[in-house]
Amino acid sequence: PDTPWYIMAVAGFFVFLGVNIMGYRVIQTMGTDIAKIDFHTAYCVEFASTISVVLATLIKVPVSTTHCQVGAIVFVGAVSQGRDNVDLGLFGKIG
């Protein structure tokens, strides 16, 4: 059965609240703490994450898009800036 509209509204409100209260920490962690992300690196991260999700969908493997984003940041950051410039300890805490 479909989820009632009021459940969706409450869930949407809490997502809105979480993004506005704690979203800056997620953005900082993803964009600077794991690896420094600039415009070009961000494009590669989005591309790698998209490819991962599409391939997983094609082979019918459920994946978390957030985990794909984090993995793409680590991979692209390591390739573009060197493995020493990626905080693998923080990556381990997220996973």
C-alpha angles and dihedrals in degrees: 000000000000120000111254115255094240091057089051091047093052091046090049091050092053091048088051090048093048094049092049096045103036104011094101090062092053091048091048093048094047097039105038115003100056094037134335108264123199129175096277095044090048090055090053091046092053092047093049092046092049093049090050093052094045093049092047090050092050092054091042097244115145112231136175112244089209092056089048089054093050092046091049091051091052094045098044091041091052093047096045101036105020130262092270090065093059118085100227091175091061090044089055091052092053098048 
